[in-house]
Amino acid sequence: MEKREELYSGKAKSVYKTDDADFLILHFRDDTSAFDGKKKEQLARKGQVNNLFNAFIMEKLKAAGIPTHFERCLSERDALVKNMQMLPVECVVRNISAGSLCRRLGVEEGLELNPPTFELFLKNDAQGDPMINTALCVTFGWATEEEIQQMKALTFQVNAVLKQLFDEAGLLLVDYKLEFGLFKGQITLGDEFSPDGCRLWDKATREKLDKDRFRQGLGGVVEAYEEVGRRLGIDFDPRF
């Protein structure tokens, strides 16, 4: 697969065209940001760790019958993915109270949420990724009602698979966000699943092992990501 010109550069990943119109190359950089880009830093090995972490998770989800854009890793930092029409909507599931939920509602951190909550946010950095609903998605053409229902169903399928996976590794899946797109008319999971886009706590101590270590200045960000990966059995030094 030939890597061609850059198509898009985001906060932590770059997307490149290939010689096949159906596929793109996702490149994971070491850039890290929080608070809508107000806090930025480069963390050595982060791009490699997130690429390999994401590949592991996407393979688990595909094995569970969840359609994903992921095809295969090409190198330590590059992944081959389907070229999708992304929907500008983020789907968020919360199993335990944390982050913005606590700030919005004034609830304490660490409450088990039963049933888990499901929320929609508009992917728009300039507006601070505001919370939205199905009616707004339909009215403004961000997604159809049927697409939202499919994304919701898939998001909870992901929850069932990953809660068990992380639980067996001694971890709590606190919350996470997913992004979806259309590939040949089918709703398909896109973007990435890594500690950048979810919260993971140690089950016994509730130590934070995710991007909150960067947001809150706790240090050891990449080391925490690698600790999660080690518990899952991810090889962060593969040979390609």
Secondary structure as a PSIPRED ss2 file (coil, helix, strand):
# PSIPRED VFORMAT (PSIPRED V4.0)

   1 M C   1.000  0.000  0.000
   2 E C   1.000  0.000  0.000
   3 K E   0.000  0.000  1.000
   4 R E   0.000  0.000  1.000
   5 E E   0.000  0.000  1.000
   6 E E   0.000  0.000  1.000
   7 L E   0.000  0.000  1.000
   8 Y E   0.000  0.000  1.000
   9 S E   0.000  0.000  1.000
  10 G C   1.000  0.000  0.000
  11 K C   1.000  0.000  0.000
  12 A C   1.000  0.000  0.000
  13 K E   0.000  0.000  1.000
  14 S E   0.000  0.000  1.000
  15 V E   0.000  0.000  1.000
  16 Y E   0.000  0.000  1.000
  17 K E   0.000  0.000  1.000
  18 T E   0.000  0.000  1.000
  19 D C   1.000  0.000  0.000
  20 D C   1.000  0.000  0.000
  21 A C   1.000  0.000  0.000
  22 D C   1.000  0.000  0.000
  23 F E   0.000  0.000  1.000
  24 L E   0.000  0.000  1.000
  25 I E   0.000  0.000  1.000
  26 L E   0.000  0.000  1.000
  27 H E   0.000  0.000  1.000
  28 F E   0.000  0.000  1.000
  29 R C   1.000  0.000  0.000
  30 D C   1.000  0.000  0.000
  31 D E   0.000  0.000  1.000
  32 T E   0.000  0.000  1.000
  33 S E   0.000  0.000  1.000
  34 A E   0.000  0.000  1.000
  35 F C   1.000  0.000  0.000
  36 D C   1.000  0.000  0.000
  37 G C   1.000  0.000  0.000
  38 K C   1.000  0.000  0.000
  39 K E   0.000  0.000  1.000
  40 K E   0.000  0.000  1.000
  41 E E   0.000  0.000  1.000
  42 Q E   0.000  0.000  1.000
  43 L C   1.000  0.000  0.000
  44 A C   1.000  0.000  0.000
  45 R C   1.000  0.000  0.000
  46 K H   0.000  1.000  0.000
  47 G H   0.000  1.000  0.000
  48 Q H   0.000  1.000  0.000
  49 V H   0.000  1.000  0.000
  50 N H   0.000  1.000  0.000
  51 N H   0.000  1.000  0.000
  52 L H   0.000  1.000  0.000
  53 F H   0.000  1.000  0.000
  54 N H   0.000  1.000  0.000
  55 A H   0.000  1.000  0.000
  56 F H   0.000  1.000  0.000
  57 I H   0.000  1.000  0.000
  58 M H   0.000  1.000  0.000
  59 E H   0.000  1.000  0.000
  60 K H   0.000  1.000  0.000
  61 L H   0.000  1.000  0.000
  62 K H   0.000  1.000  0.000
  63 A H   0.000  1.000  0.000
  64 A C   1.000  0.000  0.000
  65 G C   1.000  0.000  0.000
  66 I C   1.000  0.000  0.000
  67 P C   1.000  0.000  0.000
  68 T E   0.000  0.000  1.000
  69 H C   1.000  0.000  0.000
  70 F E   0.000  0.000  1.000
  71 E E   0.000  0.000  1.000
  72 R E   0.000  0.000  1.000
  73 C E   0.000  0.000  1.000
  74 L C   1.000  0.000  0.000
  75 S C   1.000  0.000  0.000
  76 E C   1.000  0.000  0.000
  77 R C   1.000  0.000  0.000
  78 D E   0.000  0.000  1.000
  79 A E   0.000  0.000  1.000
  80 L E   0.000  0.000  1.000
  81 V E   0.000  0.000  1.000
  82 K E   0.000  0.000  1.000
  83 N C   1.000  0.000  0.000
  84 M C   1.000  0.000  0.000
  85 Q E   0.000  0.000  1.000
  86 M E   0.000  0.000  1.000
  87 L E   0.000  0.000  1.000
  88 P E   0.000  0.000  1.000
  89 V E   0.000  0.000  1.000
  90 E E   0.000  0.000  1.000
  91 C E   0.000  0.000  1.000
  92 V E   0.000  0.000  1.000
  93 V E   0.000  0.000  1.000
  94 R E   0.000  0.000  1.000
  95 N E   0.000  0.000  1.000
  96 I E   0.000  0.000  1.000
  97 S C   1.000  0.000  0.000
  98 A C   1.000  0.000  0.000
  99 G C   1.000  0.000  0.000
 100 S H   0.000  1.000  0.000
 101 L H   0.000  1.000  0.000
 102 C H   0.000  1.000  0.000
 103 R H   0.000  1.000  0.000
 104 R H   0.000  1.000  0.000
 105 L H   0.000  1.000  0.000
 106 G C   1.000  0.000  0.000
 107 V C   1.000  0.000  0.000
 108 E C   1.000  0.000  0.000
 109 E C   1.000  0.000  0.000
 110 G C   1.000  0.000  0.000
 111 L C   1.000  0.000  0.000
 112 E E   0.000  0.000  1.000
 113 L E   0.000  0.000  1.000
 114 N E   0.000  0.000  1.000
 115 P E   0.000  0.000  1.000
 116 P E   0.000  0.000  1.000
 117 T E   0.000  0.000  1.000
 118 F E   0.000  0.000  1.000
 119 E E   0.000  0.000  1.000
 120 L E   0.000  0.000  1.000
 121 F E   0.000  0.000  1.000
 122 L E   0.000  0.000  1.000
 123 K C   1.000  0.000  0.000
 124 N C   1.000  0.000  0.000
 125 D H   0.000  1.000  0.000
 126 A H   0.000  1.000  0.000
 127 Q H   0.000  1.000  0.000
 128 G C   1.000  0.000  0.000
 129 D C   1.000  0.000  0.000
 130 P C   1.000  0.000  0.000
 131 M E   0.000  0.000  1.000
 132 I E   0.000  0.000  1.000
 133 N C   1.000  0.000  0.000
 134 T H   0.000  1.000  0.000
 135 A H   0.000  1.000  0.000
 136 L H   0.000  1.000  0.000
 137 C H   0.000  1.000  0.000
 138 V H   0.000  1.000  0.000
 139 T H   0.000  1.000  0.000
 140 F H   0.000  1.000  0.000
 141 G C   1.000  0.000  0.000
 142 W C   1.000  0.000  0.000
 143 A C   1.000  0.000  0.000
 144 T C   1.000  0.000  0.000
 145 E H   0.000  1.000  0.000
 146 E H   0.000  1.000  0.000
 147 E H   0.000  1.000  0.000
 148 I H   0.000  1.000  0.000
 149 Q H   0.000  1.000  0.000
 150 Q H   0.000  1.000  0.000
 151 M H   0.000  1.000  0.000
 152 K H   0.000  1.000  0.000
 153 A H   0.000  1.000  0.000
 154 L H   0.000  1.000  0.000
 155 T H   0.000  1.000  0.000
 156 F H   0.000  1.000  0.000
 157 Q H   0.000  1.000  0.000
 158 V H   0.000  1.000  0.000
 159 N H   0.000  1.000  0.000
 160 A H   0.000  1.000  0.000
 161 V H   0.000  1.000  0.000
 162 L H   0.000  1.000  0.000
 163 K H   0.000  1.000  0.000
 164 Q H   0.000  1.000  0.000
 165 L H   0.000  1.000  0.000
 166 F H   0.000  1.000  0.000
 167 D H   0.000  1.000  0.000
 168 E H   0.000  1.000  0.000
 169 A C   1.000  0.000  0.000
 170 G C   1.000  0.000  0.000
 171 L E   0.000  0.000  1.000
 172 L E   0.000  0.000  1.000
 173 L E   0.000  0.000  1.000
 174 V E   0.000  0.000  1.000
 175 D E   0.000  0.000  1.000
 176 Y E   0.000  0.000  1.000
 177 K E   0.000  0.000  1.000
 178 L E   0.000  0.000  1.000
 179 E E   0.000  0.000  1.000
 180 F E   0.000  0.000  1.000
 181 G E   0.000  0.000  1.000
 182 L E   0.000  0.000  1.000
 183 F E   0.000  0.000  1.000
 184 K C   1.000  0.000  0.000
 185 G C   1.000  0.000  0.000
 186 Q E   0.000  0.000  1.000
 187 I E   0.000  0.000  1.000
 188 T E   0.000  0.000  1.000
 189 L E   0.000  0.000  1.000
 190 G C   1.000  0.000  0.000
 191 D C   1.000  0.000  0.000
 192 E C   1.000  0.000  0.000
 193 F C   1.000  0.000  0.000
 194 S C   1.000  0.000  0.000
 195 P C   1.000  0.000  0.000
 196 D C   1.000  0.000  0.000
 197 G C   1.000  0.000  0.000
 198 C E   0.000  0.000  1.000
 199 R E   0.000  0.000  1.000
 200 L E   0.000  0.000  1.000
 201 W E   0.000  0.000  1.000
 202 D E   0.000  0.000  1.000
 203 K C   1.000  0.000  0.000
 204 A C   1.000  0.000  0.000
 205 T C   1.000  0.000  0.000
 206 R C   1.000  0.000  0.000
 207 E C   1.000  0.000  0.000
 208 K E   0.000  0.000  1.000
 209 L C   1.000  0.000  0.000
 210 D C   1.000  0.000  0.000
 211 K C   1.000  0.000  0.000
 212 D H   0.000  1.000  0.000
 213 R H   0.000  1.000  0.000
 214 F H   0.000  1.000  0.000
 215 R H   0.000  1.000  0.000
 216 Q C   1.000  0.000  0.000
 217 G C   1.000  0.000  0.000
 218 L C   1.000  0.000  0.000
 219 G C   1.000  0.000  0.000
 220 G C   1.000  0.000  0.000
 221 V H   0.000  1.000  0.000
 222 V H   0.000  1.000  0.000
 223 E H   0.000  1.000  0.000
 224 A H   0.000  1.000  0.000
 225 Y H   0.000  1.000  0.000
 226 E H   0.000  1.000  0.000
 227 E H   0.000  1.000  0.000
 228 V H   0.000  1.000  0.000
 229 G H   0.000  1.000  0.000
 230 R H   0.000  1.000  0.000
 231 R H   0.000  1.000  0.000
 232 L H   0.000  1.000  0.000
 233 G C   1.000  0.000  0.000
 234 I C   1.000  0.000  0.000
 235 D C   1.000  0.000  0.000
 236 F C   1.000  0.000  0.000
 237 D C   1.000  0.000  0.000
 238 P C   1.000  0.000  0.000
 239 R C   1.000  0.000  0.000
 240 F C   1.000  0.000  0.000
